[in-house]
Every structure is written in C-alpha cells, then in structure tokens.
Amino acid sequence: MCLLVLAFEAHPRHLLAVAANRDEFHHRPADPAHFWPERPDLLAGRDLEGGGTWLGVTRGGRFAALTNFREPGRHLADAPSRGGLVTAFLTGDRAPLDFLAELGPRAVAYNGFSLVVGDGKQLACLSNRGAGPAPISPGVHGLSNHLLDTPWPKVTRSRDRLRELIAGDQVEPASLLDLLSDRNPPADADLPVTGVGLDLERLLGPPCVVSPTYGTRCSTALLVDRDGEVRLVERTLDPNGSPTATREHRFMVEDSPR
C-alpha cells in the first residue's frame, strides 16, 4: 500500500476513519476484501503471491495496515513477505505496542516498511527504517512510502482533505473514496527525491496513481464508530484508473471496548 491517511480519536462519532490506496503492479494477483474462510473474523484483501494483506480489520476491532518504504537499490530478494506482518497482528491478541516491540528486533529481516496497528484502544506505528515503535497520538495523520507524517505532497494534500471532512462532519465512505481519487500531480519542486528519477516521481506523486503497468489497484474507506459499528468500502480500479467494482462490508465489533 502506498497511501494511508487516518483520523484517530478526532471525531465525536468515529473512533477511527481511514482512507487508503493500494498501489501495485497490475499483473500481481490479489483478491478483494472479504472474510477469509479459514479466519472468518478477518476482513481483508489478499495478496495471492505473498499470501498476506496490505490492510485489514477484524470482528474484534483490530486494525492493521502496511506501506512499503521506497528505497531503490536496497532490496532483499529472500526477505519474508511484509503482508504477513499485517496478518500476524490481526490474527493475534497482543496489544499494539507489545506486538511492535516484539517485532522490532526481527524487523531487519524484511524489506523496508511502515506498519500501523490498532485494537480500538491504542494505535501505534513501527517502521524498520525509523526509530522504533511509538504510539500514534489522537488527530489526523498520513503515511506513504516513508515515515509517518513525512510531508510528501500526496500525504499533506490527503491529510488536509481528511481534516476538512472531519471538521465539516462529512466523513462517509463516499467522501473518503473521493479523497483517494485525486490524480492532480504536484509541482516538480514539491516532489520528494527518493532516487527513482523525476519521471517516476511524477507518476507516483498524486494520491491516485494511473499507468498501464503499475498504479492504484484499490481504494479503501474504513470507519470504526464509537458504538462499535464498522464500515469498510473497497473500490477496485483497472489500469486506466476506472472503477471496476465497489464492495461494502458492515458489522458490529464483538465485545466493543466503547
């Protein structure tokens, strides 16, 4: 996944609001968000190559999402799949910071990532290219292919838009999906310099990435309300950036902490 913006403990109705775009090669096979047959409490898409997922939520109120860390030239060919980290948290029962603290010493075995995990009480983040696990404070935050709240244009633009939605009490799945559909390119002077060259920085600059071979494969809107209701809406996109399907899931958190 390449863009995640979230509002945590920032709205009177919504405990958590998430908008996320998964960017990936179009040829890499994946299933859309569904309850996994072998884990019927787990709602997530599935990477059919690595076996894990990029974002998911459980009937118990656990949430996790992962973005890759962009660092061309630094890649471990035999590294384990990073998507397995999302699945490991969602199928476990450890508190977010405890899970990340245990993962920390092993994180060097993976290619670069940032992992956000929550359990309805606490939200936390770990990047194996950062300083270590840390709680995420209440408010609006953004993450792309770097560290949490690194001010890349797609992060700041999407985060500002989410703040507007929160302030205007207009947080609905449709408004979150609209936020994620932004294809407007940033100015060249505002683009990060990550070593991939200017042409690729331009392609990857907008929140929604469109190209024939690599781009935004799906957009996900997630709302976890304080009364325990969860709504997840996923929109899949083709290589032209056109929607191909929209799927909605709604359920109540079991043993909601609120």
N, C-alpha and C positions, 0 to 999 in steps of 0.2 A: 504494500500500500504506500501511496506517495503523498497523500494529504489527509490530515485529521485535524479538525477544529472541534472544540468541545466547550460547553459551559457546565461547570460543576458547582453546585450549591449557589447558583447565581440567579435563580428564578423561584418565585413562590410556589409554582405548581410542579416544575420539572426539577428533579434532583440532578439529572444528567441529560444533556442534549448533545448529540454527536452528529457531525456531518463528515463523511469520509469518501475519498476517491481512491479506488484501486487501479494503479497503472501497471500494466504488464504487457509482455509480448502477446499478440493476438493468437499465436499458434499454441500457447501453453494451455493445456486443457484444465478446466475448472467447472465445478458445479455451483449453481447459485445458492443463496442462503436457504437452508432447510434444516429441520430437526434430524439429526443423524440417527439412522436406525439402531446403531449399536450404543448410542448415547442419547436417548430420547429427550433428555433435558437440555441438550446443547443445540442452539440455533446458530448456524454459521454457514458461510460458503465453504467450499473445499477445493484446495489445490490438488488436482489429480496426479500431478507429477511428484510433489513432495509429501502429500498426504495430510498436511496441516491446513491452517487457515490464516487469514490476514485480520479478521475481525469476527468476534462472536459474543453472544450473551447466553446466559443460562436461565432456566426457570427459577433458580435460587437467587438470581440477581447479580451474578458475577459477570463482569465485562472485561474484555481484553482486546487490544489492537496493536499492530506492529507496523512500523515503517522501516524500509531499508535505509542504510546510511550511504550516501553517494561518495565514493572514494575510488575513482578509476585507477587501475593498476594495482589495487590491493584486494585480491580475491583468493580465497582458499578453495580449491577445487573439490576437496574432500570434506568440507565443513558440513555439519548436520543442517537439516532444513530449519530455517528460522521460524517457519509457520508452526512447527511443533511446540515452540515456546508458548504461543497463544493457547493451543490446545491443552498443554500441561497445566496452565493456570486455571482454565475454565473447568477442567475435569477434576481439579483438586479441591482442597478445603483450607489451604493456608491463607492467612491474611496477606494483603498485597505487599507490604514492606517485608514481611517474613519470607515470602516467596522470592522476591527480588534479591534479598540479602543472601539467600541460599544459592540463587542462580549466579550471583556476581562472580565468584571465583571460576566458574565454568564458562562464563560468557566469552572469554577469549577464544574459545574453540569455534565460535560462529563468525561468519562474515558480519559486517557492521550492521547494527540495528538499534532502534529505539522501541521500547516496549512499554505500553501503558496498561495498567491492570487496576481493577476496582471490584469492590464487593458490596456496594451500597452504603458503606460506612466510610470507606477510605479510598482514595485514588492515588496512585503512585506511578513513577516512571523510572526506567533504567535504560541507559544507552551504554553499550560496551565500547563506545568511543567518548564517554563522558566521565564524570567524577564519581559515579556510584548511584545507588538507589536513593530516591528522595520523594517525599510526599508532594502531591500536586495541590496547591492552595486553591480555595474557592475562587471562582472567577472564570474568565474566558481565556482559553489557551489554544495554541496552534502548533502543529508539528508537520514537517515534511521530511526530506531525506537528510536531516541534520539533527541537531539537538532541539529539545522542547523550547518553543518560543524564539528560535533563531529567526530573525526578521527577513526572511525571503519574501519577495513580493506576493507570491500566492498565499503565503501564510498570513501576512499582515492584512491583505485585502479580504480574505475569507474570515479572519478573526474579527475584523471591524464590521463586516456584514452580520456576523452572528451577534455581536454586541448590539447592533441596531435592532435585530429581531427580538432579542431578549428585552431590550428597553421598551419596545413597542408592543410587547406581549403578542407577537405574531409568530411564535415558534410552533410550526406544524411541519409534518414530513414534507409537504409540498414546498414550503418556503426553504427548507434545508436543501432539498434537491435542486431548487432554483439557484441557490448559492453555489452549489457544486458544478453547475453547468457553465460557469463563466469561462469563456475562451479568449478573452481580451489579453493580448500579450503585454507584458511590462515593457517599459523603456529599456533599451540596451544598458543604459547607465545604472539601472537598478538591479540588473540580474546578478545573481551570485557568480563567483568564479570558482568552479569546482574541478576544473581540469578536463572537461569533456568537450571544450571548444564552443565558440559563440553560437554556431548554428544549432547545436543540440541544446544549449542553454535556452535559446529562444523557443525551441519546440517544447521544452519541459517547463517553461516559465508560467503559463496560465494554470489556474486551478484544474481545468479540464483539458487534457492532452489528446490531440487527434492526429494520427498518422496511420498509413496503411499497415505498418508492421508492429508498432508499439503505441500504446495510448491508454486512456481511461477505459477500463473494461466494465466497471460497475461503480455506481454511486449509492451510498448507504446513508439513510437518515434513521437515527435511533433516538427515541425519547423514553426515559425512565422517570415516571412520575412519583411524587412523594407518597401517593396512595398505593403504590406497588404495580401500577399498570405499565406495561412495556409495549411500545410500538416500534417495529422495525420495518422499514420500507426500502427495498433494493430495486434499483433500475439498472438493467444491463444495457450496454452500448455496443454497436458494431464498429468496425474500423473507420467508418465515416463520422462517428460520433452520434449516430442516430439511435434513439432508444429502440430496443427490440422486445423488452418485456419489463413489467413492473410487478413486483410481488410484495404483499403485505402480510406481516405476522403480528398478532396481538395476543397478549396473555397477561395474567396477573402473577407477580412474583410470589412464589411459595414461601411462607414464613417471612414476609416482608419485614425489614428492620424498622420501617417507619409506621 
